[in-house]
Amino acid sequence: MLSNGFHDVPPGKVAAVVTHLEMRARPDARPAPEAAAWPIRRVEAPSLDWYRDLFLRVGGQDWLWFSRMGMGDATLSSILSDPNVHVYAVEKDGQAEGLLELDFREPGDCELAYFGLTPALVGQGVGRALMNFATDAAWSAPIRRFHVHTCTLDSPQALGFYIRSGFTPYRQQIEIAEDPRLTGDLPMEAGPHVPLFLPSAVPPGSKPRGAETAQIDLRYSSRAFF
């Protein structure tokens, strides 16, 4: 249990407040535009290159999504090829520009594992339509709970969007992890809203590519992906 007050985050780490949310019954669908211009297609056992490219463009570059980028090929392939993990792409002009991943591996539950859009679909109401699709797909299975988590590294609109979509917050945690820009899992320029603190113990000649020009950058990427 953390005590009240400030707690230092070591250089080379990132810290986030993680909020867990759930819904226990199917909510009413929210108004959303028709999806004719951007079909939602299930991608069974996607290739790792395809998946990592979409994952980076949806969440890694702007919002520092890193969990899947640091996975080994065998581990990630095992997840994506599991018949209880459903991966969907939102397409525009034949190109995948949105990611939805539903995880049914826990009996009675569905986790909204990943959900987001690239800038090509932002601001068009596609997020609401995709959430309606996700909710229908989740509750079409024999589940008792649909759940998701988001964190303070993600878009500032994410938490409110999930609440408006029918999820209820029920738990918070603090997560501390290696900065994925220093491990090489993400580009050095990823997540410009998150300051980058280089460990003082790292010799100048061994810094990751681009680190010699990295500064503490407080610019905030305000792109809404809903």
N, C-alpha and C positions, 0 to 999 in steps of 0.2 A: 504494500500500500504506500503510495506516495504521500509525503507530508505536504502541508500547505506551503506555498511559496514558490520561488523560482528554482529550477533545476537545470544545470548546464547540460547541453548536448555536445558531446565530444566532436572536435573537428573531424571531418570525413564521414559524419553520420547525418541522417535526416530524421526528423521527428514529426509525428502527425497525431492529431486526435482522430480516432476512428469511431464512427457512429454506426451502430448496428440497428437495422430496421426490419420490421416484419409485417405481413398481413395474414390474417387468419380466415378470410373469406374473400371471394371474388368481388372487387369493387365495380361500380358503374364505369363504363368507358368514358373517357374524356373526349370532348370535341376535337377532331383532328382532320386534316385534309385527306383526300383520297390518295392512295399510294400508287396510282397508275404510272406516274413518272419515275418512281424509284421502287421497283419490286423488292420484296424481301424473299431471299432464297436460302434454303437450308444447304449447308455445305458439309457433307458427311466425310469424316476423316480428312480434313483439309491438310494440304502440304504445309510443312513447317515454314518454308519461305513465304508462302502466301499469308499464313496466319501472322507471322512476326511482322511482316510489312504492314498489314492492316492494323495490328495492335499498336505499332509505333505511330502510325499516322492518326489513329483515333485518340490514343491516350498517352503514349510514351513521350512524344515530342513536346507537347504543350503542358501535360499534367503529371508528368513524371511517373506514369504507370511503369512498374519495373518487374513485378513478380514473375511474369511469363518470359520476360527478356533474359533473365538470368538462369532459366531452366536448361538443363541438358537436353539433347535431342531425344534420348530414350524416354525420359520422364515426361516431356511435353507431348511426345507422340502417343504415349500410353493414355494420357488424359483425353486428347483430341479424338482418338480412335475408340474410346469407350462408348458403347451404344447409349449410355445414359447421360452423355454430355452432348447437347444439341447446339451446334454453331450455326448462326445465320449471318448472312451479309445483306446489307441494304445497298442496292446498286443504283448508279446514275450513269447513263450513257455506257452501260456495260462494264463499269468499273466499280469495285467494292468500295463504298464510302461510309459504311456504318457496320458496327459489330454488335451482335447480341449473342450471349452465351448463357444457356440454361443448364444447370447441373442438377440432375435427378438421382445422383448416386446414393444419397442418404434417403432410405425408405420413408415415405410420408412427407418429405420436404422437397422443395425446389429452391435452389439458390440462383438469384440473378447474378451470375458470376462476373460478367462484363457487359457493359452497355455504353455506347457512345457513337458519335458521328465525327467525320472529318469536317473541315471548314467548308467543303463543297456542298454540304447539306444543312448547314447551320442557319437558323432563323427562318425556316420554312414550315415549322410545325411537324417536321419529320419525327422528332423525338417523342412527341405525344402519340403519334400513330404507331411508332415502334413499341412504345410501352403498352399500348392497347393490345398489340399483337403478342407481346411477351406475356402479359397477364392472361390472355385467352389460352395461350399455349401451356402456361404453367398449370392453370386450374382445369385444363382438359384432362390432366393426369390425376390419379387418385392421391392427392396431397392434402395435408392438413395445414401446411404453412408455406408461404412464399417469402423469402428473405433476401436481404442485400446489405452490404455495408459500403460506406463511403468515408473519405477522410479529408482533412484540411489541406492536403496537397492537391486535391482534385478541384474541378471547377467550383467556384463559389455558389453556382446555381444548383449544383447536384443535390444537396440535402433538401432544399425546398421543393425541387422537382419530385423527388421520391415521396415526400410527404403529401404533396398535392395529388400524386398518383395513387394514394391509398395506403402507403406504408406508415407504420408507427414506430418511432424510435423507442428502443428498450434497453440499450446498453451503450456505454462508451469505454474506450480503452486508449492508452497511449502506445504507439508503435515507434520503435527506434530501429533503424536499419542502416546498413552501409549505403552511402550515397552512390546510386547506380551510375552516375556520371564519372565517378572515380574508379569504379570497378570495371568500366568499359561496357556495361550492359546498355547504357544509353549514351547518345552524343553529349559532349560537353555543353552544348548550347541548349539542351533540353530543359524544360521547366524553368524558364527565366524568372518566374515569380518566387522561386525558392533560392535563397542565398547559398552560395557554394563556398564552403570553408575547407581549405586544403590542410591536411594534417601537417604539422610542423616537422614531423619526423620523416616526411617523404623527401628524399634528396632531389634537388632541382632536375637532375638528369633523368630521373625515373618518373616524373609526373606524367599522367595520361596526356595523350595528344590534345593540344589546345589548352591545357591547364595553365600554361605560362601566361596566357592572356586573360584568364578568367578573373573577373572581379566580383565582389559582392554586388549582386544585381537585384535591385528592388523593383524593377519593372513588373507590372502585373498584367498578365494576358487575360483580358476580360472577355475572350470569345465564349459565347454561350453555345453549348453543343446540344441544346434542346430546342 
